[in-house]
Amino acid sequence: MILSIYCTPSLNSDLGLIPFLSRSLFRPTLNTISPVMAGILQKTVRLRTALRHLCSHGRLPSPVRLSSSPDAAPQRLPFSTVTSEDLDFFRKLLPGRAITDQDVVESSNVDWLKSVRGSSEVLLRPQTTDEVSQILRYCNGRNLAVNPQGGNTGLVGGSVPVYDEIILSTSLMNNIMNFDNISGILTCQAGCVLENLSLYLEDRDYIMPLDLGAKGSCQIGGNVATNAGGLRLLRYGSLHGTVLGLEVVLADGRVLDCLATLRKDNTGYDLKQLFIGSEGTLGVITAVSILCPRKPKSVNVVFLGCETFEQLLKTFQLCRGMLGEILSAYEFLDSECMKLLNTHLKLPNPISECPFYIVIETSGSDSSHDSQKLHNFLEEAMTATLVTDGTVATEDSKIKALWSMRERITEALTHDGFVYKYDISLPVERIYQLVTDMREHLRGRAKRVVGYGHVGDGNLHLNITSPAKDPALLAAIEPFVYEWTSRFQGSISAEHGLGLKKRNYIYYSKPSQAVALMGGLKAMLDPNGILNPYKTLPDKLK
């Protein structure tokens, strides 16, 4: 059980959630939590596969069907196509793990959002770094393009093929290689699922320094390749700081062993940093060493309501000042997000209706110390009329229930129609201004415009839904959203990466000199361009 504040006898109940503001009554229906969506039926897989083979017979594969906007697939580069001799090599190298059954390959051809589909006919599942090395050495010699793939949970089309690139899955590279219980340094293969690593560490009184909504599927190699942020970045920082070492296989098959477990190493260039956030375009990450913090002994989660975004920001200022070292997360969602959760997932609002909601997590080593600090903060926030309602969780299941109000927004959005997703980094005071300006700009053309994200690091998740894919709506959104972001010195991708969908918008966030240098690094490390082509870099360098 997680101890929480305000556990007075008069409020004692079996609900586990305690209202601390006198202005509202707690709604016990929070205990009714819908199960996570089981998945999408695949009844049409065989039909799609047959149609794809019919359409591509005797020709190069058709490109991914996207709109005519800058995220549309570029012309296929002059890579070779897979032959029977190539398949013989792969089958000999990977007995039973060179997959050509299209019913199996299909799920790896399609991204999580079902918005991008490739036409690969080969799925390779290596188990060792040496196997990855042999695959890339062979493919580089044959000029065969390769699409590295982890858990395939990306949101920008970076994890699936555009044409017929060979899919190289790290899913079977899932061994934990070492854990030092003194230093907290974990070394593992790239295919380890984030949630499995978290469970492994929790048994040893440690935690992973990142936590993501997709933790049940995403893999640590993909997390590093996309420099995933997540819910704990405010407390533990980005992967650029917590990743201590990487093992990477380069395009020509050479293995770059930078799998250090040292926190300090000042001997020249820190090469691992090149591959963190490179989206598989510079090399295939096969192993990771990462610094893990101790598992906190005291965890509290608070769900608050605010009338204005200005109050939400003032609450954040107060929170940082009064909670200090125990503050581990400060997330927000707007009322439109709450409506989605209510409507599509049947998650009840744990407090009264408000324009904005905040999820605050504290974690530390002394429950009485942490509870007192949290009590003082909440008392001050209430006295200053910054918050209008709120509730505190007192046990693990209720903490998870409160976190689900933030973590399941993406799931709820998938039930609302076609989703246009934007992952924006902005000065914190500008975060919600983009949402309101977008609503005004679209003037009812979208079904819904919602905003949520990480206030602590200035990361907004802007999502726009429509009943179906709408080219006219997309033309109204883009490039408006990128021009707006650039005007306020923001980034068009805070944590999702660029992938296929955002690659040609990179100049809104990076100067041409920087992009040219990135292109030079790509040419040096992957001169044939076989690694994850059509991703990250723009089609034309300025």
Buried (B, 14 or more C-beta within 10 A) or exposed (E): EBBBBBEEEEBEEEBBBBBBBEEBEBBBEBBEBBEEEEEEEEEEBEEBBEEBEEEBEEEEBBBBEBEEBBBBBBEBBEBBBBEEEBBEBBBEBBEEBBBBEBEEBBEBBBBBBEBBBBBBBBBBBBBEBBBBBBBBBBBBEBBBBBBBBBBBBBBBBBBBBBBBBBBBBBBBBBEBBEBEEEEBBBBBBBBBBBBBBBEBBEEBEBBBBBBBBBBBBBBBBBBBBBBBBBBBBBBBBBBEEBBBBBBBBBBBBBBBEBBBBEEEEEEEEEEBBBBBBBBBBBBBBBBBBBBBBEBBBBBBBBBBBBBEBEBBBBBBEBBBEBBEEBBBBBBBBBBBBBBBBBEBBEBBBBBBBBBBBBBBBBBBEEBEEBBEBBBEBBEBBBEEEBBBBBBBBBBEEBBEBBBBBBBBBBBBBBEBBBBBBBBBBBEBEBBBBBBEBBBEBBEEBBBBBBBBBBBBBBBBBBBBBBEEBBEEBBEBBBBBBBEBBBEEEBBBBBBBBBBBBBBBBBBBBBEEEEBEEBBEBBEEBBEBBBBBBBBBBBEEBE
